[in-house]
Amino acid sequence: MLSWVVTFLVIALIAGILGFGGIAGASIEIAKAIFFIAIILFLVSAVVGLARGRTRV
């Protein structure tokens, strides 16, 4: 998921340099949304992992 964020940020930077403001803005918003979804999924995964506890091998 974070690779998608980087991809959309690169698209936004290139579009911004070339003067396509609408495409750059849309790409930034998509990148933000995916980034926050990835952060939320990470936190949920961390909480579930802590709740389950570790097993010793």
C-alpha distance matrix in Angstrom:
0.0 3.8 5.3 5.2 6.7 9.0 9.9 11.0 12.7 14.6 15.6 16.8 18.8 20.4 21.2 22.7 24.8 26.1 27.0 24.8 24.3 23.1 20.3 19.3 19.5 17.5 14.6 14.8 14.8 11.7 9.8 11.5 10.8 7.0 7.6 10.3 8.7 6.5 9.9 11.8 10.3 10.9 14.4 15.2 14.5 16.6 19.3 19.6 19.8 22.5 24.3 24.6 26.0 26.3 28.6 30.7 31.0
3.8 0.0 3.8 5.2 4.9 6.4 8.6 9.9 10.6 12.5 14.3 15.2 16.6 18.5 19.9 20.9 22.7 24.5 25.5 23.7 23.2 22.5 19.8 18.1 18.5 17.2 14.0 13.5 14.2 11.8 8.9 10.5 11.0 7.6 6.6 9.9 9.8 7.1 9.5 12.4 11.6 11.3 14.5 16.2 15.6 16.9 19.9 20.7 20.6 23.0 25.2 25.8 26.6 26.8 29.3 31.2 31.6
5.3 3.8 0.0 3.8 5.3 5.1 6.1 8.7 9.8 10.6 12.3 14.2 15.3 16.6 18.2 19.8 21.2 22.7 24.2 22.5 22.5 22.0 18.8 17.4 18.5 17.1 13.6 13.9 15.2 12.6 9.9 12.5 13.2 9.8 9.7 13.3 13.0 10.6 13.3 16.0 15.0 14.8 18.2 19.7 18.7 20.2 23.3 23.9 23.6 26.1 28.4 28.6 29.5 29.3 31.6 33.2 33.2
5.2 5.2 3.8 0.0 3.8 5.4 4.9 6.2 8.5 9.8 10.5 12.2 14.2 15.4 16.3 18.0 20.0 21.0 22.2 20.0 19.9 19.0 15.8 14.9 15.7 13.9 10.6 11.4 12.3 9.3 7.3 10.4 10.6 7.5 8.7 12.1 11.6 10.3 13.4 15.6 14.9 15.6 18.7 19.9 19.5 21.4 24.1 24.6 24.9 27.5 29.4 29.8 31.0 31.3 33.6 35.6 35.7
6.7 4.9 5.3 3.8 0.0 3.8 5.4 5.3 6.1 8.6 9.9 10.5 12.3 14.3 15.2 16.2 18.3 20.0 20.8 18.9 18.2 17.6 14.9 13.2 13.7 12.5 9.1 8.8 10.0 7.8 4.6 7.4 8.7 6.3 6.2 9.9 10.5 9.4 11.7 14.4 14.5 14.9 17.6 19.3 19.4 20.8 23.4 24.5 24.9 27.0 29.0 29.9 31.0 31.4 34.1 36.0 36.5
9.0 6.4 5.1 5.4 3.8 0.0 3.8 5.5 5.0 6.2 8.6 9.7 10.5 12.3 14.1 15.1 16.5 18.4 19.7 18.4 18.2 18.3 15.4 13.3 14.6 14.1 10.4 10.1 12.4 10.7 7.5 10.3 12.3 10.0 9.4 13.1 14.1 12.5 14.4 17.5 17.5 17.2 20.1 22.1 21.8 22.9 25.8 27.0 26.9 29.0 31.3 32.1 32.8 32.9 35.4 37.0 37.3
9.9 8.6 6.1 4.9 5.4 3.8 0.0 3.8 5.4 5.2 6.3 8.6 10.0 10.7 12.2 14.1 15.5 16.7 18.2 16.5 17.0 16.7 13.4 12.1 14.0 12.9 9.1 10.3 12.5 10.3 8.2 11.8 13.2 11.0 11.6 15.2 15.6 14.5 17.0 19.6 19.3 19.7 22.7 24.3 24.0 25.5 28.3 29.1 29.2 31.6 33.7 34.2 35.2 35.3 37.6 39.3 39.4
11.0 9.9 8.7 6.2 5.3 5.5 3.8 0.0 3.8 5.4 5.0 6.1 8.6 9.9 10.3 11.9 14.2 15.2 16.1 14.0 13.9 13.3 10.2 8.9 10.3 9.1 5.3 6.7 9.0 7.1 5.5 9.2 10.7 9.5 10.5 13.8 14.5 14.3 16.6 18.9 19.2 20.0 22.6 24.2 24.4 26.0 28.5 29.5 30.0 32.2 34.1 35.0 36.2 36.6 39.1 41.1 41.4
12.7 10.6 9.8 8.5 6.1 5.0 5.4 3.8 0.0 3.8 5.4 5.0 6.2 8.6 9.7 10.3 12.3 14.2 15.1 13.8 13.3 13.7 11.1 8.5 10.0 10.2 6.6 6.2 9.4 8.9 6.3 9.1 11.8 11.0 10.7 14.0 15.6 15.1 16.7 19.5 20.2 20.4 22.8 24.9 25.2 26.3 28.8 30.3 30.6 32.4 34.6 35.7 36.6 37.0 39.7 41.5 41.9
14.6 12.5 10.6 9.8 8.6 6.2 5.2 5.4 3.8 0.0 3.8 5.3 5.1 6.2 8.5 9.7 10.6 12.3 14.1 13.2 13.8 14.6 11.6 9.4 12.0 12.3 8.8 9.3 12.8 12.0 9.8 12.8 15.3 14.2 14.1 17.6 18.9 18.0 19.8 22.7 23.1 23.2 25.8 27.9 27.8 28.9 31.7 32.9 33.0 35.0 37.3 38.2 38.9 39.0 41.5 43.1 43.3
15.6 14.3 12.3 10.5 9.9 8.6 6.3 5.0 5.4 3.8 0.0 3.8 5.5 5.2 6.0 8.4 10.0 10.6 12.1 10.4 11.4 11.7 8.4 7.1 10.1 9.9 6.7 8.6 11.7 10.8 9.9 13.2 15.1 14.4 15.2 18.4 19.4 19.2 21.3 23.8 24.2 24.8 27.4 29.1 29.3 30.7 33.3 34.4 34.7 36.9 38.9 39.8 40.8 41.1 43.6 45.4 45.5
16.8 15.2 14.2 12.2 10.5 9.7 8.6 6.1 5.0 5.3 3.8 0.0 3.8 5.5 5.1 5.9 8.5 9.8 10.3 8.8 8.6 9.4 6.8 4.1 6.9 7.9 5.2 6.0 9.5 9.9 9.0 11.5 14.0 14.2 14.6 17.4 19.0 19.2 20.8 23.2 24.2 24.8 27.0 28.9 29.5 30.8 33.1 34.5 35.1 36.9 38.9 40.1 41.2 41.7 44.4 46.3 46.8
18.8 16.6 15.3 14.2 12.3 10.5 10.0 8.6 6.2 5.1 5.5 3.8 0.0 3.8 5.5 5.1 6.2 8.6 9.8 9.8 10.0 11.9 9.8 6.8 9.7 11.4 9.0 8.9 12.6 13.3 11.7 13.9 16.9 16.8 16.6 19.5 21.4 21.2 22.4 25.3 26.3 26.4 28.6 30.9 31.3 32.2 34.7 36.3 36.5 38.3 40.5 41.7 42.5 42.8 45.5 47.2 47.5
20.4 18.5 16.6 15.4 14.3 12.3 10.7 9.9 8.6 6.2 5.2 5.5 3.8 0.0 3.8 5.4 5.2 6.2 8.6 8.6 10.3 12.1 9.7 7.8 11.5 12.7 10.4 11.5 15.0 15.1 14.1 16.8 19.3 19.0 19.3 22.4 23.9 23.6 25.3 28.0 28.7 29.0 31.4 33.5 33.7 34.8 37.4 38.8 39.0 40.9 43.2 44.1 45.0 45.1 47.7 49.3 49.4
21.2 19.9 18.2 16.3 15.2 14.1 12.2 10.3 9.7 8.5 6.0 5.1 5.5 3.8 0.0 3.8 5.5 5.1 6.1 5.0 6.9 8.5 6.3 5.2 9.0 10.2 8.9 10.5 13.5 14.0 13.9 16.4 18.6 18.9 19.6 22.3 23.8 24.1 25.8 28.2 29.1 29.8 32.1 33.9 34.4 35.8 38.1 39.4 40.0 41.9 43.9 45.0 46.1 46.5 49.2 51.0 51.3
22.7 20.9 19.8 18.0 16.2 15.1 14.1 11.9 10.3 9.7 8.4 5.9 5.1 5.4 3.8 0.0 3.8 5.4 5.1 5.6 5.8 8.7 8.0 5.4 8.4 10.9 10.1 10.3 13.5 14.9 14.5 16.2 18.9 19.7 19.9 22.3 24.3 24.7 25.9 28.4 29.7 30.2 32.1 34.2 35.0 36.0 38.3 39.9 40.5 42.2 44.2 45.6 46.5 47.1 49.9 51.7 52.2
24.8 22.7 21.2 20.0 18.3 16.5 15.5 14.2 12.3 10.6 10.0 8.5 6.2 5.2 5.5 3.8 0.0 3.8 5.5 7.7 8.9 12.1 11.2 9.0 12.2 14.5 13.3 13.6 17.1 18.2 17.4 19.3 22.2 22.6 22.5 25.2 27.2 27.2 28.4 31.1 32.3 32.5 34.6 36.9 37.4 38.3 40.7 42.4 42.7 44.3 46.6 47.9 48.6 48.9 51.7 53.2 53.6
26.1 24.5 22.7 21.0 20.0 18.4 16.7 15.2 14.2 12.3 10.6 9.8 8.6 6.2 5.1 5.4 3.8 0.0 3.8 5.9 8.6 11.3 10.3 9.6 12.9 14.7 13.9 15.2 18.2 19.0 18.9 21.1 23.5 23.9 24.4 27.1 28.8 29.0 30.5 33.0 34.0 34.6 36.8 38.7 39.3 40.4 42.9 44.3 44.7 46.6 48.7 49.8 50.8 51.1 53.7 55.4 55.6
27.0 25.5 24.2 22.2 20.8 19.7 18.2 16.1 15.1 14.1 12.1 10.3 9.8 8.6 6.1 5.1 5.5 3.8 0.0 3.8 5.7 8.9 9.2 8.6 11.1 13.4 13.5 14.5 17.1 18.5 18.8 20.6 22.9 23.9 24.5 26.8 28.6 29.2 30.6 32.8 34.1 34.9 36.8 38.8 39.7 40.8 43.0 44.5 45.2 47.0 48.9 50.2 51.3 51.9 54.7 56.5 57.0
24.8 23.7 22.5 20.0 18.9 18.4 16.5 14.0 13.8 13.2 10.4 8.8 9.8 8.6 5.0 5.6 7.7 5.9 3.8 0.0 3.8 5.7 5.6 6.2 8.7 10.3 10.8 12.4 14.6 15.7 16.6 18.5 20.4 21.4 22.5 24.7 26.1 27.1 28.7 30.7 31.9 33.0 34.9 36.6 37.5 39.0 41.0 42.3 43.3 45.1 46.8 48.1 49.5 50.2 52.9 54.9 55.3
24.3 23.2 22.5 19.9 18.2 18.2 17.0 13.9 13.3 13.8 11.4 8.6 10.0 10.3 6.9 5.8 8.9 8.6 5.7 3.8 0.0 3.8 5.6 5.1 6.1 8.6 9.9 10.5 12.3 14.3 15.3 16.5 18.5 20.1 20.9 22.7 24.5 25.7 27.0 28.8 30.4 31.5 33.1 34.8 36.1 37.4 39.2 40.8 41.9 43.5 45.1 46.7 48.0 48.9 51.8 54.0 54.6
23.1 22.5 22.0 19.0 17.6 18.3 16.7 13.3 13.7 14.6 11.7 9.4 11.9 12.1 8.5 8.7 12.1 11.3 8.9 5.7 3.8 0.0 3.8 5.4 5.2 6.2 8.6 10.0 10.8 12.4 14.2 15.5 16.8 18.5 20.0 21.5 22.8 24.5 26.0 27.4 28.8 30.4 32.0 33.4 34.8 36.4 38.0 39.3 40.7 42.4 43.8 45.3 46.9 48.0 50.8 53.1 53.8
20.3 19.8 18.8 15.8 14.9 15.4 13.4 10.2 11.1 11.6 8.4 6.8 9.8 9.7 6.3 8.0 11.2 10.3 9.2 5.6 5.6 3.8 0.0 3.8 5.5 5.1 6.1 8.6 10.0 10.6 12.1 14.2 15.4 16.5 18.1 20.1 21.2 22.4 24.3 25.9 27.0 28.4 30.4 31.7 32.8 34.5 36.4 37.5 38.7 40.6 42.1 43.4 44.9 45.8 48.5 50.7 51.2
19.3 18.1 17.4 14.9 13.2 13.3 12.1 8.9 8.5 9.4 7.1 4.1 6.8 7.8 5.2 5.4 9.0 9.6 8.6 6.2 5.1 5.4 3.8 0.0 3.8 5.5 5.2 6.2 8.7 10.0 10.5 12.3 14.4 15.5 16.3 18.5 20.1 21.0 22.5 24.5 25.8 26.8 28.7 30.4 31.5 32.8 34.8 36.3 37.2 39.0 40.7 42.1 43.4 44.2 47.0 49.1 49.7
19.5 18.5 18.5 15.7 13.7 14.6 14.0 10.3 10.0 12.0 10.1 6.9 9.7 11.5 9.0 8.4 12.2 12.9 11.1 8.7 6.1 5.2 5.5 3.8 0.0 3.8 5.4 5.2 6.3 8.7 9.9 10.7 12.5 14.4 15.3 16.8 18.6 20.1 21.2 22.8 24.5 25.8 27.3 28.9 30.4 31.7 33.3 34.9 36.2 37.7 39.3 40.9 42.3 43.4 46.4 48.7 49.5
17.5 17.2 17.1 13.9 12.5 14.1 12.9 9.1 10.2 12.3 9.9 7.9 11.4 12.7 10.2 10.9 14.5 14.7 13.4 10.3 8.6 6.2 5.1 5.5 3.8 0.0 3.8 5.4 5.2 6.3 8.6 9.9 10.7 12.4 14.2 15.6 16.7 18.4 20.1 21.4 22.7 24.4 26.1 27.3 28.7 30.4 32.0 33.2 34.6 36.5 37.7 39.2 40.9 42.0 44.8 47.2 48.0
14.6 14.0 13.6 10.6 9.1 10.4 9.1 5.3 6.6 8.8 6.7 5.2 9.0 10.4 8.9 10.1 13.3 13.9 13.5 10.8 9.9 8.6 6.1 5.2 5.4 3.8 0.0 3.8 5.4 5.1 6.1 8.6 9.9 10.6 12.1 14.3 15.4 16.4 18.3 20.1 21.1 22.4 24.4 25.8 26.8 28.5 30.4 31.6 32.6 34.6 36.2 37.4 38.9 39.7 42.5 44.7 45.3
14.8 13.5 13.9 11.4 8.8 10.1 10.3 6.7 6.2 9.3 8.6 6.0 8.9 11.5 10.5 10.3 13.6 15.2 14.5 12.4 10.5 10.0 8.6 6.2 5.2 5.4 3.8 0.0 3.8 5.5 5.0 6.1 8.7 10.0 10.4 12.3 14.3 15.3 16.4 18.4 20.0 21.0 22.6 24.4 25.6 26.9 28.7 30.3 31.3 33.0 34.7 36.2 37.5 38.5 41.4 43.6 44.5
14.8 14.2 15.2 12.3 10.0 12.4 12.5 9.0 9.4 12.8 11.7 9.5 12.6 15.0 13.5 13.5 17.1 18.2 17.1 14.6 12.3 10.8 10.0 8.7 6.3 5.2 5.4 3.8 0.0 3.8 5.4 5.1 6.2 8.7 9.8 10.8 12.4 14.3 15.4 16.7 18.5 20.0 21.3 22.7 24.4 25.8 27.3 28.8 30.2 31.8 33.1 34.8 36.4 37.7 40.7 43.1 44.2
11.7 11.8 12.6 9.3 7.8 10.7 10.3 7.1 8.9 12.0 10.8 9.9 13.3 15.1 14.0 14.9 18.2 19.0 18.5 15.7 14.3 12.4 10.6 10.0 8.7 6.3 5.1 5.5 3.8 0.0 3.8 5.4 5.2 6.2 8.5 10.1 10.6 12.3 14.3 15.5 16.5 18.3 20.2 21.2 22.5 24.3 26.0 27.1 28.4 30.4 31.7 33.0 34.7 35.8 38.6 41.1 41.9
9.8 8.9 9.9 7.3 4.6 7.5 8.2 5.5 6.3 9.8 9.9 9.0 11.7 14.1 13.9 14.5 17.4 18.9 18.8 16.6 15.3 14.2 12.1 10.5 9.9 8.6 6.1 5.0 5.4 3.8 0.0 3.8 5.5 5.3 6.0 8.7 9.9 10.5 12.3 14.3 15.3 16.4 18.4 20.0 21.0 22.4 24.5 25.8 26.7 28.6 30.3 31.6 32.9 33.8 36.7 38.9 39.7
11.5 10.5 12.5 10.4 7.4 10.3 11.8 9.2 9.1 12.8 13.2 11.5 13.9 16.8 16.4 16.2 19.3 21.1 20.6 18.5 16.5 15.5 14.2 12.3 10.7 9.9 8.6 6.1 5.1 5.4 3.8 0.0 3.8 5.5 5.1 6.2 8.6 9.9 10.6 12.4 14.3 15.3 16.6 18.4 19.9 21.1 22.7 24.4 25.6 27.1 28.7 30.4 31.7 33.0 36.0 38.4 39.5
10.8 11.0 13.2 10.6 8.7 12.3 13.2 10.7 11.8 15.3 15.1 14.0 16.9 19.3 18.6 18.9 22.2 23.5 22.9 20.4 18.5 16.8 15.4 14.4 12.5 10.7 9.9 8.7 6.2 5.2 5.5 3.8 0.0 3.8 5.4 5.3 6.2 8.6 10.0 10.7 12.3 14.3 15.5 16.6 18.3 20.0 21.3 22.6 24.3 25.9 27.1 28.7 30.5 31.9 34.9 37.5 38.6
7.0 7.6 9.8 7.5 6.3 10.0 11.0 9.5 11.0 14.2 14.4 14.2 16.8 19.0 18.9 19.7 22.6 23.9 23.9 21.4 20.1 18.5 16.5 15.5 14.4 12.4 10.6 10.0 8.7 6.2 5.3 5.5 3.8 0.0 3.8 5.5 5.1 6.1 8.7 9.9 10.5 12.2 14.3 15.3 16.3 18.3 20.1 21.0 22.3 24.3 25.7 26.9 28.6 29.6 32.4 34.9 35.8
7.6 6.6 9.7 8.7 6.2 9.4 11.6 10.5 10.7 14.1 15.2 14.6 16.6 19.3 19.6 19.9 22.5 24.4 24.5 22.5 20.9 20.0 18.1 16.3 15.3 14.2 12.1 10.4 9.8 8.5 6.0 5.1 5.4 3.8 0.0 3.8 5.5 5.1 6.3 8.7 9.9 10.6 12.5 14.4 15.3 16.5 18.5 20.1 21.0 22.7 24.4 25.9 27.1 28.1 31.1 33.4 34.5
10.3 9.9 13.3 12.1 9.9 13.1 15.2 13.8 14.0 17.6 18.4 17.4 19.5 22.4 22.3 22.3 25.2 27.1 26.8 24.7 22.7 21.5 20.1 18.5 16.8 15.6 14.3 12.3 10.8 10.1 8.7 6.2 5.3 5.5 3.8 0.0 3.8 5.3 5.0 6.2 8.6 9.7 10.6 12.3 14.1 15.2 16.6 18.3 19.8 21.1 22.5 24.4 25.8 27.3 30.5 33.0 34.4
8.7 9.8 13.0 11.6 10.5 14.1 15.6 14.5 15.6 18.9 19.4 19.0 21.4 23.9 23.8 24.3 27.2 28.8 28.6 26.1 24.5 22.8 21.2 20.1 18.6 16.7 15.4 14.3 12.4 10.6 9.9 8.6 6.2 5.1 5.5 3.8 0.0 3.8 5.5 5.1 6.2 8.6 10.0 10.6 12.2 14.2 15.5 16.5 18.2 20.0 21.1 22.5 24.4 25.9 28.8 31.6 32.8
6.5 7.1 10.6 10.3 9.4 12.5 14.5 14.3 15.1 18.0 19.2 19.2 21.2 23.6 24.1 24.7 27.2 29.0 29.2 27.1 25.7 24.5 22.4 21.0 20.1 18.4 16.4 15.3 14.3 12.3 10.5 9.9 8.6 6.1 5.1 5.3 3.8 0.0 3.8 5.5 5.1 6.1 8.7 9.9 10.5 12.2 14.3 15.3 16.3 18.3 19.9 21.1 22.5 23.6 26.4 29.0 30.0
9.9 9.5 13.3 13.4 11.7 14.4 17.0 16.6 16.7 19.8 21.3 20.8 22.4 25.3 25.8 25.9 28.4 30.5 30.6 28.7 27.0 26.0 24.3 22.5 21.2 20.1 18.3 16.4 15.4 14.3 12.3 10.6 10.0 8.7 6.3 5.0 5.5 3.8 0.0 3.8 5.5 5.1 6.2 8.7 9.8 10.5 12.4 14.3 15.2 16.5 18.3 20.0 21.2 22.5 25.7 28.2 29.6
11.8 12.4 16.0 15.6 14.4 17.5 19.6 18.9 19.5 22.7 23.8 23.2 25.3 28.0 28.2 28.4 31.1 33.0 32.8 30.7 28.8 27.4 25.9 24.5 22.8 21.4 20.1 18.4 16.7 15.5 14.3 12.4 10.7 9.9 8.7 6.2 5.1 5.5 3.8 0.0 3.8 5.4 5.2 6.2 8.5 9.8 10.7 12.3 14.1 15.4 16.5 18.4 20.1 21.9 25.1 27.9 29.6
10.3 11.6 15.0 14.9 14.5 17.5 19.3 19.2 20.2 23.1 24.2 24.2 26.3 28.7 29.1 29.7 32.3 34.0 34.1 31.9 30.4 28.8 27.0 25.8 24.5 22.7 21.1 20.0 18.5 16.5 15.3 14.3 12.3 10.5 9.9 8.6 6.2 5.1 5.5 3.8 0.0 3.8 5.5 5.1 6.1 8.6 10.0 10.5 12.1 14.2 15.3 16.5 18.3 19.9 22.7 25.6 27.0
10.9 11.3 14.8 15.6 14.9 17.2 19.7 20.0 20.4 23.2 24.8 24.8 26.4 29.0 29.8 30.2 32.5 34.6 34.9 33.0 31.5 30.4 28.4 26.8 25.8 24.4 22.4 21.0 20.0 18.3 16.4 15.3 14.3 12.2 10.6 9.7 8.6 6.1 5.1 5.4 3.8 0.0 3.8 5.5 5.1 6.1 8.7 9.9 10.4 12.3 14.2 15.4 16.5 17.7 20.8 23.3 24.8
14.4 14.5 18.2 18.7 17.6 20.1 22.7 22.6 22.8 25.8 27.4 27.0 28.6 31.4 32.1 32.1 34.6 36.8 36.8 34.9 33.1 32.0 30.4 28.7 27.3 26.1 24.4 22.6 21.3 20.2 18.4 16.6 15.5 14.3 12.5 10.6 10.0 8.7 6.2 5.2 5.5 3.8 0.0 3.8 5.4 5.0 6.2 8.6 9.7 10.6 12.2 14.2 15.4 17.2 20.6 23.3 25.3
15.2 16.2 19.7 19.9 19.3 22.1 24.3 24.2 24.9 27.9 29.1 28.9 30.9 33.5 33.9 34.2 36.9 38.7 38.8 36.6 34.8 33.4 31.7 30.4 28.9 27.3 25.8 24.4 22.7 21.2 20.0 18.4 16.6 15.3 14.4 12.3 10.6 9.9 8.7 6.2 5.1 5.5 3.8 0.0 3.8 5.4 5.2 6.1 8.5 9.9 10.5 12.3 14.3 16.5 19.6 22.7 24.6
14.5 15.6 18.7 19.5 19.4 21.8 24.0 24.4 25.2 27.8 29.3 29.5 31.3 33.7 34.4 35.0 37.4 39.3 39.7 37.5 36.1 34.8 32.8 31.5 30.4 28.7 26.8 25.6 24.4 22.5 21.0 19.9 18.3 16.3 15.3 14.1 12.2 10.5 9.8 8.5 6.1 5.1 5.4 3.8 0.0 3.8 5.5 5.2 6.0 8.6 9.9 10.6 12.3 13.8 16.7 19.7 21.3
16.6 16.9 20.2 21.4 20.8 22.9 25.5 26.0 26.3 28.9 30.7 30.8 32.2 34.8 35.8 36.0 38.3 40.4 40.8 39.0 37.4 36.4 34.5 32.8 31.7 30.4 28.5 26.9 25.8 24.3 22.4 21.1 20.0 18.3 16.5 15.2 14.2 12.2 10.5 9.8 8.6 6.1 5.0 5.4 3.8 0.0 3.8 5.5 5.0 6.2 8.6 10.0 10.7 12.2 15.6 18.3 20.3
19.3 19.9 23.3 24.1 23.4 25.8 28.3 28.5 28.8 31.7 33.3 33.1 34.7 37.4 38.1 38.3 40.7 42.9 43.0 41.0 39.2 38.0 36.4 34.8 33.3 32.0 30.4 28.7 27.3 26.0 24.5 22.7 21.3 20.1 18.5 16.6 15.5 14.3 12.4 10.7 10.0 8.7 6.2 5.2 5.5 3.8 0.0 3.8 5.4 5.1 6.1 8.6 10.0 12.5 15.9 19.0 21.5
19.6 20.7 23.9 24.6 24.5 27.0 29.1 29.5 30.3 32.9 34.4 34.5 36.3 38.8 39.4 39.9 42.4 44.3 44.5 42.3 40.8 39.3 37.5 36.3 34.9 33.2 31.6 30.3 28.8 27.1 25.8 24.4 22.6 21.0 20.1 18.3 16.5 15.3 14.3 12.3 10.5 9.9 8.6 6.1 5.2 5.5 3.8 0.0 3.8 5.4 5.0 6.2 8.6 11.2 14.1 17.5 19.7
19.8 20.6 23.6 24.9 24.9 26.9 29.2 30.0 30.6 33.0 34.7 35.1 36.5 39.0 40.0 40.5 42.7 44.7 45.2 43.3 41.9 40.7 38.7 37.2 36.2 34.6 32.6 31.3 30.2 28.4 26.7 25.6 24.3 22.3 21.0 19.8 18.2 16.3 15.2 14.1 12.1 10.4 9.7 8.5 6.0 5.0 5.4 3.8 0.0 3.8 5.5 5.3 6.3 8.0 11.1 14.2 16.4
22.5 23.0 26.1 27.5 27.0 29.0 31.6 32.2 32.4 35.0 36.9 36.9 38.3 40.9 41.9 42.2 44.3 46.6 47.0 45.1 43.5 42.4 40.6 39.0 37.7 36.5 34.6 33.0 31.8 30.4 28.6 27.1 25.9 24.3 22.7 21.1 20.0 18.3 16.5 15.4 14.2 12.3 10.6 9.9 8.6 6.2 5.1 5.4 3.8 0.0 3.8 5.5 5.2 7.8 11.3 14.3 17.0
24.3 25.2 28.4 29.4 29.0 31.3 33.7 34.1 34.6 37.3 38.9 38.9 40.5 43.2 43.9 44.2 46.6 48.7 48.9 46.8 45.1 43.8 42.1 40.7 39.3 37.7 36.2 34.7 33.1 31.7 30.3 28.7 27.1 25.7 24.4 22.5 21.1 19.9 18.3 16.5 15.3 14.2 12.2 10.5 9.9 8.6 6.1 5.0 5.5 3.8 0.0 3.8 5.5 9.1 12.0 15.3 18.2
24.6 25.8 28.6 29.8 29.9 32.1 34.2 35.0 35.7 38.2 39.8 40.1 41.7 44.1 45.0 45.6 47.9 49.8 50.2 48.1 46.7 45.3 43.4 42.1 40.9 39.2 37.4 36.2 34.8 33.0 31.6 30.4 28.7 26.9 25.9 24.4 22.5 21.1 20.0 18.4 16.5 15.4 14.2 12.3 10.6 10.0 8.6 6.2 5.3 5.5 3.8 0.0 3.8 6.8 9.0 12.6 15.2
26.0 26.6 29.5 31.0 31.0 32.8 35.2 36.2 36.6 38.9 40.8 41.2 42.5 45.0 46.1 46.5 48.6 50.8 51.3 49.5 48.0 46.9 44.9 43.4 42.3 40.9 38.9 37.5 36.4 34.7 32.9 31.7 30.5 28.6 27.1 25.8 24.4 22.5 21.2 20.1 18.3 16.5 15.4 14.3 12.3 10.7 10.0 8.6 6.3 5.2 5.5 3.8 0.0 3.8 6.7 9.9 12.9
26.3 26.8 29.3 31.3 31.4 32.9 35.3 36.6 37.0 39.0 41.1 41.7 42.8 45.1 46.5 47.1 48.9 51.1 51.9 50.2 48.9 48.0 45.8 44.2 43.4 42.0 39.7 38.5 37.7 35.8 33.8 33.0 31.9 29.6 28.1 27.3 25.9 23.6 22.5 21.9 19.9 17.7 17.2 16.5 13.8 12.2 12.5 11.2 8.0 7.8 9.1 6.8 3.8 0.0 3.7 6.5 9.4
28.6 29.3 31.6 33.6 34.1 35.4 37.6 39.1 39.7 41.5 43.6 44.4 45.5 47.7 49.2 49.9 51.7 53.7 54.7 52.9 51.8 50.8 48.5 47.0 46.4 44.8 42.5 41.4 40.7 38.6 36.7 36.0 34.9 32.4 31.1 30.5 28.8 26.4 25.7 25.1 22.7 20.8 20.6 19.6 16.7 15.6 15.9 14.1 11.1 11.3 12.0 9.0 6.7 3.7 0.0 3.8 6.4
30.7 31.2 33.2 35.6 36.0 37.0 39.3 41.1 41.5 43.1 45.4 46.3 47.2 49.3 51.0 51.7 53.2 55.4 56.5 54.9 54.0 53.1 50.7 49.1 48.7 47.2 44.7 43.6 43.1 41.1 38.9 38.4 37.5 34.9 33.4 33.0 31.6 29.0 28.2 27.9 25.6 23.3 23.3 22.7 19.7 18.3 19.0 17.5 14.2 14.3 15.3 12.6 9.9 6.5 3.8 0.0 3.8
31.0 31.6 33.2 35.7 36.5 37.3 39.4 41.4 41.9 43.3 45.5 46.8 47.5 49.4 51.3 52.2 53.6 55.6 57.0 55.3 54.6 53.8 51.2 49.7 49.5 48.0 45.3 44.5 44.2 41.9 39.7 39.5 38.6 35.8 34.5 34.4 32.8 30.0 29.6 29.6 27.0 24.8 25.3 24.6 21.3 20.3 21.5 19.7 16.4 17.0 18.2 15.2 12.9 9.4 6.4 3.8 0.0
